[in-house]
């Protein structure tokens, strides 16, 4: 009976790894792409690479068995919540109302 849980556990661990790559890469892309003059290229390239890695990983981990796919998905979601928790901002963002906000140049 324990032998049937080993592949599911490994699939879950693989899902955590895939999720860490996907969501860690998303965090890294946002940090790099937001200040880049080629932001669209950063975000598009990152999305294609991250989705390609995740989908390929799910394909090989699942191996045609829905139980392993579900275990991998659970691990992926665990990584999502973990990365979100680790990368959250700790301070409150305050708005200084005395500072002028310019949305467009005045003519």
C-alpha positions in Angstrom: 0.0 0.0 0.0 2.9 2.4 0.7 4.2 1.7 -2.7 1.2 3.4 -4.3 1.8 6.6 -2.4 5.5 7.0 -3.4 4.7 8.0 -7.1 2.0 10.4 -5.8 4.4 12.0 -3.4 7.1 12.3 -6.0 4.5 13.9 -8.4 3.6 16.3 -5.6 7.2 17.3 -5.1 7.7 17.7 -8.8 4.6 20.0 -8.8 6.2 22.1 -6.0 9.4 22.4 -8.2 7.4 23.3 -11.2 5.4 25.9 -9.2 8.6 27.3 -7.8 10.0 27.8 -11.2 6.8 29.2 -12.6 5.9 31.6 -9.8 9.5 32.5 -8.9 10.1 33.3 -12.5 7.0 35.5 -12.6 8.2 37.4 -9.5 11.6 37.8 -11.1 10.1 38.9 -14.4 8.0 41.6 -12.7 11.0 42.9 -10.8 13.1 43.1 -13.9 10.5 43.9 -16.5 8.9 46.8 -14.7 12.1 48.9 -15.0 13.1 47.7 -18.5 12.6 49.7 -21.6 11.7 46.4 -23.3 9.0 45.4 -20.7 6.7 43.8 -23.3 9.5 41.5 -24.5 10.4 40.5 -20.9 6.8 39.6 -20.1 6.0 37.8 -23.3 9.3 35.8 -23.3 8.9 35.0 -19.7 5.3 33.8 -20.1 6.2 31.6 -23.0 9.1 30.0 -21.2 7.3 29.6 -17.9 4.2 28.0 -19.5 6.4 25.8 -21.7 8.3 24.5 -18.7 5.2 24.0 -16.6 3.2 22.2 -19.3 6.1 20.0 -20.3 6.7 19.1 -16.7 3.0 18.3 -16.1 3.0 16.1 -19.2 6.0 14.0 -18.1 5.0 13.9 -14.4 1.4 12.9 -15.2 2.4 10.0 -17.5 -1.2 9.5 -18.5 -2.4 9.0 -14.9 -4.9 11.5 -13.5 -3.9 10.8 -9.9 -0.3 11.9 -10.6 -1.6 15.0 -12.4 -3.8 15.9 -9.4 -0.8 15.4 -7.0 1.4 17.6 -9.3 -1.3 20.3 -9.4 -1.6 20.3 -5.6 2.2 20.7 -5.3 2.0 23.5 -7.9 -0.6 25.3 -5.8 1.4 24.8 -2.7 4.3 26.5 -4.4 2.0 29.3 -5.5 0.9 30.1 -2.0 4.4 29.7 -0.6 6.0 32.1 -3.2 3.2 34.6 -2.7 3.7 34.5 1.1 7.5 34.8 0.7 7.4 37.7 -1.7 4.7 39.8 -0.2 5.5 43.4 0.9 5.7 43.8 4.7 5.1 47.6 4.9 2.0 49.5 4.1 2.0 51.7 1.1 1.1 55.2 2.0 -0.1 58.0 -0.2 1.3 61.4 0.5 -1.5 63.8 -0.5 0.8 66.8 -0.5 2.7 65.5 -3.4 1.5 66.4 -6.9 0.7 63.5 -9.2 1.2 64.0 -12.9 -0.4 61.7 -15.3 0.4 63.5 -18.5 2.5 66.5 -19.4 0.8 69.8 -19.2 0.5 71.8 -22.4 
